[in-house]
Amino acid sequence: MILLNLVIGILTGMAVPRVERALKSWAESIWLGRMGISDHEFDLAALLVILMAAAVVCAVLGIDSSAFLLALGALVGLFGKRFWSRIMHPGETI
């Protein structure tokens, strides 16, 4: 079950850039247009919304979810390519 939490977290992190655009256009059409939320703030909000959805998926599947493992997986899923590139090519600028 621990590994499944991590895998769901990684998939969640990988989905953030793809889901964020649709979520932002939907949110702006509903209520965000006049709030003045910056792009960085919305990036964080999108990640949190998607992590909450991942926790709900875990609950529906009957998996004991761990917030730490979901967050760790999301970190790896979101920034894994950059981390791997830095490890493989330590002197290059990414």
N, CA, C and O atoms as CSV, one atom per row, in Angstrom:
chain,resi,resn,atom,element,x,y,z
A,1,MET,N,N,0.816,-1.201,0.000
A,1,MET,CA,C,0.000,0.000,0.000
A,1,MET,C,C,0.857,1.261,0.000
A,1,MET,O,O,0.472,2.280,-0.574
A,2,ILE,N,N,2.012,1.191,0.640
A,2,ILE,CA,C,2.892,2.360,0.678
A,2,ILE,C,C,3.331,2.726,-0.725
A,2,ILE,O,O,3.343,3.902,-1.092
A,3,LEU,N,N,3.686,1.742,-1.497
A,3,LEU,CA,C,4.139,1.987,-2.861
A,3,LEU,C,C,3.020,2.573,-3.716
A,3,LEU,O,O,3.270,3.431,-4.563
A,4,LEU,N,N,1.799,2.119,-3.501
A,4,LEU,CA,C,0.663,2.628,-4.263
A,4,LEU,C,C,0.414,4.107,-3.961
A,4,LEU,O,O,0.078,4.875,-4.862
A,5,ASN,N,N,0.577,4.509,-2.693
A,5,ASN,CA,C,0.478,5.925,-2.342
A,5,ASN,C,C,1.502,6.750,-3.097
A,5,ASN,O,O,1.186,7.817,-3.624
A,6,LEU,N,N,2.715,6.259,-3.146
A,6,LEU,CA,C,3.788,6.961,-3.833
A,6,LEU,C,C,3.508,7.053,-5.332
A,6,LEU,O,O,3.734,8.099,-5.941
A,7,VAL,N,N,3.024,5.975,-5.923
A,7,VAL,CA,C,2.715,5.977,-7.358
A,7,VAL,C,C,1.580,6.952,-7.670
A,7,VAL,O,O,1.654,7.692,-8.651
A,8,ILE,N,N,0.548,6.958,-6.859
A,8,ILE,CA,C,-0.555,7.907,-7.060
A,8,ILE,C,C,-0.045,9.337,-6.919
A,8,ILE,O,O,-0.457,10.213,-7.680
A,9,GLY,N,N,0.843,9.590,-5.960
A,9,GLY,CA,C,1.437,10.908,-5.800
A,9,GLY,C,C,2.262,11.316,-7.009
A,9,GLY,O,O,2.192,12.463,-7.450
A,10,ILE,N,N,3.049,10.380,-7.553
A,10,ILE,CA,C,3.860,10.682,-8.737
A,10,ILE,C,C,2.961,11.003,-9.926
A,10,ILE,O,O,3.219,11.958,-10.659
A,11,LEU,N,N,1.920,10.222,-10.119
A,11,LEU,CA,C,0.980,10.501,-11.206
A,11,LEU,C,C,0.291,11.846,-11.013
A,11,LEU,O,O,0.031,12.566,-11.977
A,12,THR,N,N,0.002,12.176,-9.770
A,12,THR,CA,C,-0.599,13.474,-9.462
A,12,THR,C,C,0.352,14.606,-9.832
A,12,THR,O,O,-0.062,15.578,-10.464
A,13,GLY,N,N,1.611,14.492,-9.449
A,13,GLY,CA,C,2.587,15.524,-9.787
A,13,GLY,C,C,2.776,15.674,-11.279
A,13,GLY,O,O,2.944,16.786,-11.778
A,14,MET,N,N,2.751,14.563,-11.997
A,14,MET,CA,C,2.898,14.620,-13.446
A,14,MET,C,C,1.670,15.241,-14.108
A,14,MET,O,O,1.780,15.812,-15.193
A,15,ALA,N,N,0.516,15.141,-13.479
A,15,ALA,CA,C,-0.717,15.671,-14.047
A,15,ALA,C,C,-0.901,17.164,-13.804
A,15,ALA,O,O,-1.701,17.803,-14.488
A,16,VAL,N,N,-0.179,17.728,-12.848
A,16,VAL,CA,C,-0.385,19.134,-12.487
A,16,VAL,C,C,-0.270,20.079,-13.679
A,16,VAL,O,O,-1.189,20.872,-13.885
A,17,PRO,N,N,0.802,20.049,-14.480
A,17,PRO,CA,C,0.884,21.011,-15.589
A,17,PRO,C,C,-0.247,20.856,-16.606
A,17,PRO,O,O,-0.672,21.839,-17.213
A,18,ARG,N,N,-0.727,19.647,-16.792
A,18,ARG,CA,C,-1.780,19.416,-17.770
A,18,ARG,C,C,-3.150,19.849,-17.250
A,18,ARG,O,O,-3.938,20.448,-17.982
A,19,VAL,N,N,-3.420,19.549,-16.014
A,19,VAL,CA,C,-4.720,19.856,-15.422
A,19,VAL,C,C,-4.822,21.330,-15.042
A,19,VAL,O,O,-5.912,21.903,-15.033
A,20,GLU,N,N,-3.685,21.934,-14.732
A,20,GLU,CA,C,-3.687,23.317,-14.249
A,20,GLU,C,C,-4.312,24.275,-15.250
A,20,GLU,O,O,-5.081,25.154,-14.860
A,21,ARG,N,N,-4.000,24.124,-16.533
A,21,ARG,CA,C,-4.546,25.043,-17.539
A,21,ARG,C,C,-6.064,24.975,-17.586
A,21,ARG,O,O,-6.736,26.007,-17.616
A,22,ALA,N,N,-6.601,23.771,-17.594
A,22,ALA,CA,C,-8.057,23.626,-17.632
A,22,ALA,C,C,-8.692,24.151,-16.349
A,22,ALA,O,O,-9.737,24.801,-16.385
A,23,LEU,N,N,-8.060,23.868,-15.227
A,23,LEU,CA,C,-8.570,24.336,-13.940
A,23,LEU,C,C,-8.556,25.858,-13.859
A,23,LEU,O,O,-9.484,26.467,-13.327
A,24,LYS,N,N,-7.494,26.470,-14.392
A,24,LYS,CA,C,-7.394,27.925,-14.339
A,24,LYS,C,C,-8.452,28.584,-15.211
A,24,LYS,O,O,-9.088,29.546,-14.780
A,25,SER,N,N,-8.651,28.094,-16.413
A,25,SER,CA,C,-9.670,28.701,-17.281
A,25,SER,C,C,-11.058,28.534,-16.679
A,25,SER,O,O,-11.879,29.449,-16.749
A,26,TRP,N,N,-11.328,27.364,-16.083
A,26,TRP,CA,C,-12.613,27.156,-15.437
A,26,TRP,C,C,-12.778,28.083,-14.240
A,26,TRP,O,O,-13.830,28.702,-14.081
A,27,ALA,N,N,-11.748,28.190,-13.391
A,27,ALA,CA,C,-11.827,29.027,-12.193
A,27,ALA,C,C,-11.975,30.503,-12.548
A,27,ALA,O,O,-12.721,31.226,-11.887
A,28,GLU,N,N,-11.274,30.958,-13.583
A,28,GLU,CA,C,-11.392,32.362,-13.977
A,28,GLU,C,C,-12.778,32.670,-14.518
A,28,GLU,O,O,-13.294,33.766,-14.298
A,29,SER,N,N,-13.385,31.736,-15.214
A,29,SER,CA,C,-14.727,31.980,-15.735
A,29,SER,C,C,-15.767,31.999,-14.622
A,29,SER,O,O,-16.808,32.644,-14.746
A,30,ILE,N,N,-15.481,31.294,-13.540
A,30,ILE,CA,C,-16.441,31.230,-12.434
A,30,ILE,C,C,-16.270,32.396,-11.460
A,30,ILE,O,O,-17.206,33.164,-11.238
A,31,TRP,N,N,-15.064,32.530,-10.876
A,31,TRP,CA,C,-14.926,33.507,-9.790
A,31,TRP,C,C,-13.564,34.141,-9.642
A,31,TRP,O,O,-13.458,35.122,-8.904
A,32,LEU,N,N,-12.532,33.672,-10.270
A,32,LEU,CA,C,-11.196,34.212,-10.030
A,32,LEU,C,C,-10.862,35.456,-10.844
A,32,LEU,O,O,-9.863,36.118,-10.560
A,33,GLY,N,N,-11.655,35.785,-11.830
A,33,GLY,CA,C,-11.342,36.890,-12.717
A,33,GLY,C,C,-11.076,38.204,-12.003
A,33,GLY,O,O,-10.237,38.989,-12.446
A,34,ARG,N,N,-11.770,38.454,-10.916
A,34,ARG,CA,C,-11.622,39.729,-10.207
A,34,ARG,C,C,-10.793,39.644,-8.943
A,34,ARG,O,O,-10.658,40.647,-8.241
A,35,MET,N,N,-10.231,38.487,-8.625
A,35,MET,CA,C,-9.502,38.335,-7.365
A,35,MET,C,C,-8.040,38.729,-7.463
A,35,MET,O,O,-7.438,39.085,-6.450
A,36,GLY,N,N,-7.458,38.679,-8.636
A,36,GLY,CA,C,-6.067,39.068,-8.789
A,36,GLY,C,C,-5.078,38.077,-8.199
A,36,GLY,O,O,-4.096,38.488,-7.579
A,37,ILE,N,N,-5.309,36.796,-8.373
A,37,ILE,CA,C,-4.384,35.778,-7.883
A,37,ILE,C,C,-3.249,35.646,-8.885
A,37,ILE,O,O,-3.484,35.539,-10.089
A,38,SER,N,N,-2.014,35.656,-8.384
A,38,SER,CA,C,-0.859,35.552,-9.274
A,38,SER,C,C,-0.735,34.120,-9.810
A,38,SER,O,O,-1.343,33.189,-9.282
A,39,ASP,N,N,0.056,33.971,-10.859
A,39,ASP,CA,C,0.248,32.649,-11.457
A,39,ASP,C,C,0.895,31.680,-10.479
A,39,ASP,O,O,0.542,30.501,-10.449
A,40,HIS,N,N,1.838,32.165,-9.677
A,40,HIS,CA,C,2.506,31.287,-8.705
A,40,HIS,C,C,1.533,30.811,-7.628
A,40,HIS,O,O,1.573,29.653,-7.210
A,41,GLU,N,N,0.677,31.699,-7.193
A,41,GLU,CA,C,-0.325,31.302,-6.199
A,41,GLU,C,C,-1.289,30.274,-6.784
A,41,GLU,O,O,-1.683,29.322,-6.111
A,42,PHE,N,N,-1.660,30.481,-8.043
A,42,PHE,CA,C,-2.581,29.530,-8.651
A,42,PHE,C,C,-1.914,28.183,-8.886
A,42,PHE,O,O,-2.568,27.146,-8.780
A,43,ASP,N,N,-0.615,28.181,-9.205
A,43,ASP,CA,C,0.116,26.915,-9.352
A,43,ASP,C,C,0.030,26.104,-8.065
A,43,ASP,O,O,-0.221,24.899,-8.098
A,44,LEU,N,N,0.236,26.763,-6.943
A,44,LEU,CA,C,0.165,26.086,-5.648
A,44,LEU,C,C,-1.257,25.608,-5.365
A,44,LEU,O,O,-1.458,24.492,-4.886
A,45,ALA,N,N,-2.236,26.452,-5.662
A,45,ALA,CA,C,-3.630,26.063,-5.437
A,45,ALA,C,C,-4.006,24.863,-6.303
A,45,ALA,O,O,-4.707,23.962,-5.841
A,46,ALA,N,N,-3.550,24.845,-7.547
A,46,ALA,CA,C,-3.840,23.712,-8.430
A,46,ALA,C,C,-3.217,22.432,-7.894
A,46,ALA,O,O,-3.850,21.376,-7.917
A,47,LEU,N,N,-1.982,22.518,-7.413
A,47,LEU,CA,C,-1.330,21.339,-6.835
A,47,LEU,C,C,-2.116,20.823,-5.633
A,47,LEU,O,O,-2.309,19.616,-5.487
A,48,LEU,N,N,-2.563,21.722,-4.786
A,48,LEU,CA,C,-3.317,21.304,-3.601
A,48,LEU,C,C,-4.657,20.675,-3.978
A,48,LEU,O,O,-5.061,19.678,-3.380
A,49,VAL,N,N,-5.337,21.241,-4.951
A,49,VAL,CA,C,-6.616,20.679,-5.395
A,49,VAL,C,C,-6.411,19.274,-5.955
A,49,VAL,O,O,-7.189,18.363,-5.669
A,50,ILE,N,N,-5.356,19.107,-6.757
A,50,ILE,CA,C,-5.104,17.802,-7.355
A,50,ILE,C,C,-4.668,16.788,-6.293
A,50,ILE,O,O,-5.023,15.613,-6.379
A,51,LEU,N,N,-3.906,17.234,-5.299
A,51,LEU,CA,C,-3.539,16.326,-4.209
A,51,LEU,C,C,-4.756,15.908,-3.388
A,51,LEU,O,O,-4.846,14.763,-2.947
A,52,MET,N,N,-5.688,16.830,-3.185
A,52,MET,CA,C,-6.922,16.465,-2.480
A,52,MET,C,C,-7.723,15.453,-3.294
A,52,MET,O,O,-8.306,14.523,-2.734
A,53,ALA,N,N,-7.753,15.633,-4.610
A,53,ALA,CA,C,-8.443,14.670,-5.471
A,53,ALA,C,C,-7.761,13.308,-5.394
A,53,ALA,O,O,-8.431,12.275,-5.389
A,54,ALA,N,N,-6.435,13.304,-5.335
A,54,ALA,CA,C,-5.705,12.041,-5.208
A,54,ALA,C,C,-6.026,11.360,-3.883
A,54,ALA,O,O,-6.149,10.137,-3.833
A,55,ALA,N,N,-6.161,12.129,-2.817
A,55,ALA,CA,C,-6.523,11.549,-1.516
A,55,ALA,C,C,-7.928,10.943,-1.571
A,55,ALA,O,O,-8.181,9.899,-0.969
A,56,VAL,N,N,-8.831,11.596,-2.289
A,56,VAL,CA,C,-10.191,11.056,-2.452
A,56,VAL,C,C,-10.142,9.754,-3.250
A,56,VAL,O,O,-10.841,8.797,-2.917
A,57,VAL,N,N,-9.323,9.714,-4.297
A,57,VAL,CA,C,-9.169,8.483,-5.088
A,57,VAL,C,C,-8.655,7.356,-4.196
A,57,VAL,O,O,-9.137,6.226,-4.277
A,58,CYS,N,N,-7.687,7.662,-3.355
A,58,CYS,CA,C,-7.166,6.653,-2.425
A,58,CYS,C,C,-8.266,6.147,-1.500
A,58,CYS,O,O,-8.371,4.947,-1.244
A,59,ALA,N,N,-9.086,7.070,-1.001
A,59,ALA,CA,C,-10.170,6.683,-0.088
A,59,ALA,C,C,-11.199,5.814,-0.803
A,59,ALA,O,O,-11.677,4.829,-0.241
A,60,VAL,N,N,-11.543,6.172,-2.035
A,60,VAL,CA,C,-12.522,5.391,-2.789
A,60,VAL,C,C,-11.997,3.990,-3.075
A,60,VAL,O,O,-12.755,3.020,-3.055
A,61,LEU,N,N,-10.685,3.886,-3.344
A,61,LEU,CA,C,-10.088,2.587,-3.611
A,61,LEU,C,C,-9.808,1.780,-2.346
A,61,LEU,O,O,-9.389,0.625,-2.420
A,62,GLY,N,N,-10.042,2.396,-1.184
A,62,GLY,CA,C,-9.823,1.706,0.078
A,62,GLY,C,C,-8.369,1.637,0.493
A,62,GLY,O,O,-7.983,0.763,1.269
A,63,ILE,N,N,-7.554,2.554,-0.019
A,63,ILE,CA,C,-6.126,2.591,0.290
A,63,ILE,C,C,-5.917,3.526,1.473
A,63,ILE,O,O,-6.444,4.639,1.485
A,64,ASP,N,N,-5.152,3.084,2.469
A,64,ASP,CA,C,-4.789,3.972,3.560
A,64,ASP,C,C,-3.819,5.002,3.010
A,64,ASP,O,O,-2.659,4.690,2.741
A,65,SER,N,N,-4.291,6.224,2.844
A,65,SER,CA,C,-3.440,7.236,2.214
A,65,SER,C,C,-2.571,7.937,3.248
A,65,SER,O,O,-2.957,8.116,4.403
A,66,SER,N,N,-1.407,8.320,2.800
A,66,SER,CA,C,-0.460,9.054,3.620
A,66,SER,C,C,-0.205,10.397,2.949
A,66,SER,O,O,0.220,10.450,1.795
A,67,ALA,N,N,-0.465,11.480,3.675
A,67,ALA,CA,C,-0.241,12.813,3.104
A,67,ALA,C,C,1.220,12.999,2.732
A,67,ALA,O,O,1.527,13.617,1.712
A,68,PHE,N,N,2.124,12.472,3.549
A,68,PHE,CA,C,3.548,12.611,3.269
A,68,PHE,C,C,3.914,11.906,1.968
A,68,PHE,O,O,4.603,12.484,1.128
A,69,LEU,N,N,3.460,10.661,1.791
A,69,LEU,CA,C,3.801,9.912,0.587
A,69,LEU,C,C,3.163,10.518,-0.660
A,69,LEU,O,O,3.779,10.525,-1.727
A,70,LEU,N,N,1.940,11.023,-0.538
A,70,LEU,CA,C,1.318,11.688,-1.685
A,70,LEU,C,C,2.097,12.948,-2.058
A,70,LEU,O,O,2.329,13.208,-3.239
A,71,ALA,N,N,2.501,13.731,-1.058
A,71,ALA,CA,C,3.261,14.948,-1.324
A,71,ALA,C,C,4.650,14.625,-1.883
A,71,ALA,O,O,5.121,15.302,-2.797
A,72,LEU,N,N,5.296,13.612,-1.346
A,72,LEU,CA,C,6.601,13.201,-1.853
A,72,LEU,C,C,6.486,12.730,-3.304
A,72,LEU,O,O,7.305,13.094,-4.148
A,73,GLY,N,N,5.477,11.930,-3.582
A,73,GLY,CA,C,5.257,11.479,-4.949
A,73,GLY,C,C,4.963,12.630,-5.888
A,73,GLY,O,O,5.452,12.647,-7.018
A,74,ALA,N,N,4.167,13.598,-5.436
A,74,ALA,CA,C,3.872,14.765,-6.267
A,74,ALA,C,C,5.137,15.572,-6.539
A,74,ALA,O,O,5.324,16.082,-7.644
A,75,LEU,N,N,5.995,15.688,-5.549
A,75,LEU,CA,C,7.265,16.390,-5.735
A,75,LEU,C,C,8.109,15.695,-6.796
A,75,LEU,O,O,8.667,16.343,-7.681
A,76,VAL,N,N,8.196,14.378,-6.701
A,76,VAL,CA,C,8.963,13.608,-7.687
A,76,VAL,C,C,8.308,13.701,-9.062
A,76,VAL,O,O,8.999,13.859,-10.069
A,77,GLY,N,N,6.998,13.606,-9.111
A,77,GLY,CA,C,6.303,13.679,-10.392
A,77,GLY,C,C,6.416,15.040,-11.054
A,77,GLY,O,O,6.522,15.136,-12.276
A,78,LEU,N,N,6.394,16.084,-10.253
A,78,LEU,CA,C,6.436,17.442,-10.791
A,78,LEU,C,C,7.840,17.869,-11.188
A,78,LEU,O,O,8.029,18.510,-12.222
A,79,PHE,N,N,8.822,17.516,-10.372
A,79,PHE,CA,C,10.190,17.978,-10.614
A,79,PHE,C,C,11.184,16.861,-10.913
A,79,PHE,O,O,12.387,17.115,-10.977
A,80,GLY,N,N,10.712,15.636,-11.097
A,80,GLY,CA,C,11.588,14.491,-11.286
A,80,GLY,C,C,12.542,14.619,-12.459
A,80,GLY,O,O,13.714,14.258,-12.347
A,81,LYS,N,N,12.053,15.132,-13.592
A,81,LYS,CA,C,12.918,15.290,-14.761
A,81,LYS,C,C,14.064,16.251,-14.469
A,81,LYS,O,O,15.200,16.016,-14.881
A,82,ARG,N,N,13.768,17.321,-13.765
A,82,ARG,CA,C,14.815,18.291,-13.422
A,82,ARG,C,C,15.822,17.698,-12.455
A,82,ARG,O,O,17.028,17.890,-12.608
A,83,PHE,N,N,15.319,16.964,-11.442
A,83,PHE,CA,C,16.234,16.318,-10.493
A,83,PHE,C,C,17.147,15.335,-11.209
A,83,PHE,O,O,18.358,15.331,-10.987
A,84,TRP,N,N,16.565,14.495,-12.073
A,84,TRP,CA,C,17.341,13.487,-12.787
A,84,TRP,C,C,18.376,14.145,-13.696
A,84,TRP,O,O,19.515,13.687,-13.776
A,85,SER,N,N,17.982,15.210,-14.376
A,85,SER,CA,C,18.909,15.918,-15.251
A,85,SER,C,C,20.064,16.517,-14.447
A,85,SER,O,O,21.204,16.509,-14.911
A,86,ARG,N,N,19.791,17.023,-13.273
A,86,ARG,CA,C,20.830,17.602,-12.419
A,86,ARG,C,C,21.793,16.519,-11.928
A,86,ARG,O,O,22.998,16.748,-11.836
A,87,ILE,N,N,21.261,15.354,-11.618
A,87,ILE,CA,C,22.119,14.251,-11.165
A,87,ILE,C,C,23.003,13.755,-12.305
A,87,ILE,O,O,24.187,13.486,-12.102
A,88,MET,N,N,22.439,13.635,-13.489
A,88,MET,CA,C,23.190,13.097,-14.617
A,88,MET,C,C,24.189,14.105,-15.207
A,88,MET,O,O,25.232,13.713,-15.729
A,89,HIS,N,N,23.867,15.395,-15.122
A,89,HIS,CA,C,24.724,16.449,-15.689
A,89,HIS,C,C,24.917,17.547,-14.641
A,89,HIS,O,O,24.298,18.606,-14.747
A,90,PRO,N,N,25.755,17.316,-13.641
A,90,PRO,CA,C,25.852,18.249,-12.506
A,90,PRO,C,C,26.381,19.641,-12.860
A,90,PRO,O,O,26.060,20.598,-12.156
A,91,GLY,N,N,27.164,19.789,-13.902
A,91,GLY,CA,C,27.751,21.086,-14.198
A,91,GLY,C,C,26.927,21.965,-15.107
A,91,GLY,O,O,27.226,23.149,-15.258
A,92,GLU,N,N,25.882,21.404,-15.724
A,92,GLU,CA,C,25.079,22.155,-16.692
A,92,GLU,C,C,23.986,22.938,-16.005
A,92,GLU,O,O,23.509,22.561,-14.934
A,93,THR,N,N,23.590,24.044,-16.639
A,93,THR,CA,C,22.466,24.836,-16.150
A,93,THR,C,C,21.204,24.276,-16.762
A,93,THR,O,O,21.151,23.998,-17.960
A,94,ILE,N,N,20.192,24.111,-15.938
A,94,ILE,CA,C,18.932,23.531,-16.402
A,94,ILE,C,C,17.943,24.633,-16.672
A,94,ILE,O,O,16.811,24.362,-17.074
